Amino acid sequence: MLDKFVTSMATLRIVSGTIEIAAALLMLKLGRVDKALVVNSALAFVGPTVLIITTTIGLVGMADKISWGKMLWIGCGITCLLIGILKK
């Protein structure tokens, strides 16, 4: 039997991948750079959101196995990733 946290994380990643593929197909259908750029910009919100939610689910699943200090370090790492990704 699969762990409910693993199932939730995998399902979220499948949904995220489906959104990415649908966006790529939409870009091809639109056939214009300006419209494809708008679709691509909308995807910029999906990636970090999925990262945060998936990591949160994983941390909740490991909450009884990991110390608060290690959780803090993981949170700092995620914050650094998001600053690196979203900072212009």
C-alpha positions in Angstrom: 0.0 0.0 0.0 1.3 3.4 -0.9 1.9 6.1 1.7 -0.7 8.9 1.5 2.0 11.6 1.5 3.9 10.0 -1.4 0.6 9.5 -3.3 -0.3 13.2 -2.8 3.1 14.4 -3.9 3.1 12.2 -7.0 -0.4 13.2 -7.9 0.5 16.9 -7.6 3.5 16.3 -9.9 1.3 14.5 -12.4 -1.1 17.4 -12.4 1.7 19.9 -12.8 3.2 17.9 -15.7 -0.2 17.8 -17.4 -0.5 21.6 -17.0 2.9 22.0 -18.6 2.0 19.7 -21.6 -1.3 21.5 -22.1 0.4 24.8 -22.1 2.9 23.6 -24.7 0.1 22.4 -26.9 -1.7 25.7 -26.4 1.4 27.6 -27.5 1.6 25.5 -30.6 -2.1 26.1 -31.3 -1.7 29.9 -30.8 1.3 30.0 -33.1 2.4 33.5 -32.2 5.4 34.4 -30.0 3.5 37.1 -28.1 0.7 34.8 -27.1 3.0 31.9 -26.3 5.0 34.3 -24.0 1.8 35.1 -22.1 1.1 31.3 -21.6 4.8 30.8 -20.6 4.5 33.6 -18.1 1.4 32.0 -16.5 3.5 28.9 -16.0 6.0 30.8 -14.0 3.5 30.7 -11.1 2.9 26.9 -11.4 6.4 25.7 -10.9 7.3 27.5 -7.6 3.8 26.8 -6.2 4.1 23.1 -6.9 7.5 23.1 -5.4 6.3 24.7 -2.2 3.2 22.5 -1.9 5.0 19.2 -2.7 7.8 20.0 -0.2 5.3 20.9 2.4 3.5 17.6 2.0 6.8 15.8 2.2 7.8 17.6 5.4 4.5 17.0 7.0 4.9 13.3 6.2 8.4 13.3 7.8 7.5 15.6 10.7 7.8 12.8 13.3 11.2 11.7 11.9 13.0 15.0 11.5 14.1 17.6 14.0 12.9 21.2 14.0 16.5 22.3 13.3 16.6 20.2 10.1 13.2 21.5 9.1 14.5 25.0 9.5 17.5 24.3 7.3 15.2 22.8 4.7 13.0 25.9 4.8 16.1 28.1 4.4 17.1 26.0 1.3 13.7 26.4 -0.2 13.7 30.1 0.4 17.1 30.4 -1.3 15.8 28.4 -4.3 12.7 30.7 -4.6 14.8 33.8 -4.3 17.1 32.5 -7.0 14.2 31.6 -9.3 12.0 34.6 -8.8 14.5 37.4 -8.3 15.1 39.5 -11.4 
